[in-house]
Amino acid sequence: MDWNVAAIWMALAVVAALFAIWFRISVALTEILVGVLAGALLGKETLHTNAAWVGFLAGVGSVVLTFLAGAELDPETLKRSWKEAFGIGLAGFFAPFLGAAWLAHVLLGWDARASWLAGVALSTTSVAVVYAVMLELGLNQTPFGKVILAACFVNDLGTVLALGLLFAPFGPATLVFAVGLALGLYLLARVTPALFHRYGGGTYELEAKFLLLVLFALGALAVWSGSEAVLPAYLVGMVLAGTVGQDHGLIRRLRTLTFGLLTPFYFLKAGSLVSLPALLAGFGGFLALLLAKMVTKVVGVYPTTLLFRYGGRDATYTTLLMSTGLTFGTISSLYGLTHGIINEGQYSLLVAAVVASAVVPTWIANRFFLPHHHLPPVPRAPEEVAE
């Protein structure tokens, strides 16, 4: 590990945090944008973007952030609203999956395999971005926000299954992963509450160490099987929502670790992957892919939210957040590049469209369609209460 490089990365994180405070926008978005600029001005060599330790911290950031999103799901809310979560999530997957694949093939002239890969990459919704934004606003504690987070997971599960079925057919390793994950989740639900009750609460932070052990172990099993480490993370969070999600002190400590150290590497690295020269050279293709993702998400998600009697502002805000993409979009694009499904030019356009989809719809949603009636009340200062 190069301490000079680490200092550069944290300096970028501080700059991004200041921008978020000054312009009152999500820090996840400013970190992505600062990453794009840093990649263009400093270069990937200076940032050591491809260094193993940078990739590890970024990967852990995405895994723990996804776990936290799952851990804050209220099981009762999910039981009551599972139809909404599945309806919105499936609509958010199928519309861009088919629409973006058609556009890439017909309008951009990509071959069939590259077009289907584009459809997979652009079908995603970013749990990490949506959760980060909702956490800043307090929407993660509301039924409205929890349904959106659940729909994000359903959406991304469709993406993972599509990538596997189309390009990496299921085999024995996948079956081992599925059985191991199911067994692990069952044991976690039975063992964790008693373990935390008996040994938790001390300065040795057994709870955090145990959770990281579980996430790393299941992540390793997922990667071995050809899947991704973030997939079991969300499921682990959901299973432990009644235990971890109710321990506000533990959640606060995990958030400090995640947002203070890990997610800056994740979001900054995502932005640095965008090649501005390739983007400018193929700007028309980039714009077409970005619009394809956003338009098809609107076509699929917005009518579905109306079916569940969402109001106009709620429907629009939900649709825009479901239009975001990052983790699985970049993973799918990189999978296509490394397996010869798409070339470097197509990869740059796809990654740029995916990263832009993490920024553009979120900014529009929070700037013009923020559902203020769902926001929790701002606590009053003691002197104001006294008056």
C-alpha positions, 0 to 999 in steps of 0.5 A, spaced: 500 500 500 502 506 498 501 511 503 501 517 498 496 514 494 492 513 500 492 520 502 490 523 495 484 518 495 482 521 502 483 528 499 479 527 493 473 524 498 474 530 503 473 535 496 467 531 494 464 531 501 465 539 501 462 539 494 456 535 497 455 540 503 456 547 499 451 544 493 446 540 498 447 534 493 448 527 495 455 525 497 455 519 493 454 523 487 459 528 488 464 522 489 463 519 482 463 526 479 470 528 483 472 521 481 471 522 473 475 529 474 481 526 478 481 520 473 481 525 467 486 530 470 491 525 474 490 519 470 489 512 473 496 511 474 497 516 479 491 514 482 493 507 482 486 505 480 487 498 478 491 497 485 489 491 488 488 494 495 484 500 492 479 494 488 479 491 495 477 497 499 472 499 493 469 492 493 468 492 501 465 498 501 460 496 496 458 489 500 458 493 506 453 498 504 449 493 500 448 489 507 446 496 511 441 497 505 438 490 507 439 490 514 434 497 514 429 493 511 423 492 516 420 485 515 413 487 517 413 493 511 416 488 506 411 483 508 405 488 507 408 491 500 411 485 497 407 486 491 409 493 490 416 491 491 416 485 486 412 489 481 416 495 481 422 491 481 421 486 475 418 492 471 424 496 472 428 490 470 425 488 464 423 494 460 430 497 460 433 490 459 429 489 452 429 496 450 436 498 451 438 491 447 434 493 442 437 500 441 444 497 441 442 492 436 438 497 431 441 504 432 448 503 434 449 496 430 452 492 435 452 484 434 447 480 438 451 478 444 454 485 445 446 488 445 444 483 450 450 485 454 448 492 454 441 490 456 443 487 462 448 492 464 443 498 463 437 494 466 440 495 473 438 499 479 443 501 484 442 499 491 448 503 493 446 509 490 439 509 492 441 507 499 446 513 500 441 518 498 435 515 502 440 515 508 442 522 507 434 524 507 432 519 512 427 516 507 431 509 509 426 509 515 420 510 512 415 505 509 416 509 502 423 508 502 424 501 504 419 499 498 424 502 493 430 499 496 426 492 496 424 493 489 432 495 487 434 488 490 429 485 486 431 489 480 438 487 481 436 480 482 433 479 475 440 482 472 444 477 476 440 472 473 440 474 466 447 475 466 448 468 468 443 465 463 445 468 457 453 468 458 455 464 464 450 458 464 448 455 471 453 449 473 455 445 479 458 451 482 452 455 482 448 450 485 453 449 491 453 457 492 445 456 492 445 451 497 451 454 501 447 461 501 441 458 503 444 454 509 448 460 511 442 464 511 438 459 516 444 459 521 445 466 521 438 467 523 438 462 528 445 463 531 446 471 531 441 474 536 443 469 541 451 470 540 450 478 540 446 478 546 451 474 550 457 477 547 456 483 544 456 490 547 463 491 549 469 495 546 472 489 542 466 490 537 465 482 536 458 484 532 462 488 527 467 483 526 462 477 526 458 481 520 465 482 516 467 475 517 460 472 514 460 477 508 467 476 506 466 468 507 459 468 503 462 473 498 468 468 497 463 463 495 459 467 491 465 469 487 468 462 486 461 460 483 461 466 478 457 470 481 458 477 485 460 478 493 454 484 493 449 479 492 449 475 498 450 481 502 443 484 501 440 477 503 444 477 509 442 484 511 435 482 510 435 476 514 439 480 520 434 486 519 430 484 526 437 483 529 442 488 526 437 493 524 434 494 531 441 495 534 442 503 532 449 503 536 451 498 531 448 501 525 451 507 527 458 504 527 458 501 521 455 507 517 461 511 520 466 505 517 463 505 511 462 512 509 468 514 512 473 510 509 470 505 504 465 508 500 469 514 498 474 508 494 467 505 491 464 511 488 471 515 486 473 509 483 467 508 479 467 515 476 475 514 475 473 508 470 470 513 465 474 515 459 473 522 457 476 521 451 472 515 449 466 518 451 467 524 447 469 520 441 463 516 442 458 521 445 452 520 441 452 513 443 453 514 450 447 519 450 443 514 446 445 509 451 443 513 457 437 515 454 435 508 453 436 506 460 432 512 463 426 512 458 425 505 458 425 505 466 420 510 465 416 506 461 416 500 465 416 503 472 412 509 472 405 506 470 407 500 475 407 505 481 400 508 478 397 501 479 399 501 486 396 508 487 402 512 488 401 519 487 404 523 481 410 526 485 411 519 489 411 515 482 416 520 479 421 520 485 420 512 485 421 512 477 427 516 477 431 512 483 429 506 480 433 509 473 440 509 477 445 504 476 452 503 478 455 496 481 452 491 477 452 495 471 459 496 471 460 489 473 456 486 467 460 491 463 467 489 465 464 481 464 463 483 457 469 486 456 474 480 459 470 475 456 470 478 449 463 480 448 464 487 447 470 491 445 474 497 449 470 502 445 463 499 447 465 498 454 467 505 455 460 507 452 457 503 457 460 504 463 460 512 462 452 511 461 452 507 467 456 512 471 451 518 468 445 514 470 447 514 478 448 522 477 443 524 472 436 521 475 438 522 482 439 529 481 433 530 478 429 526 483 432 530 489 432 537 485 425 537 482 421 531 485 423 530 492 417 527 496 417 532 502 411 529 505 415 522 506 421 526 510 422 525 517 421 531 521 427 535 523 429 535 530 428 541 534 434 544 538 433 544 545 433 552 546 427 552 540 423 547 545 424 551 551 421 557 547 
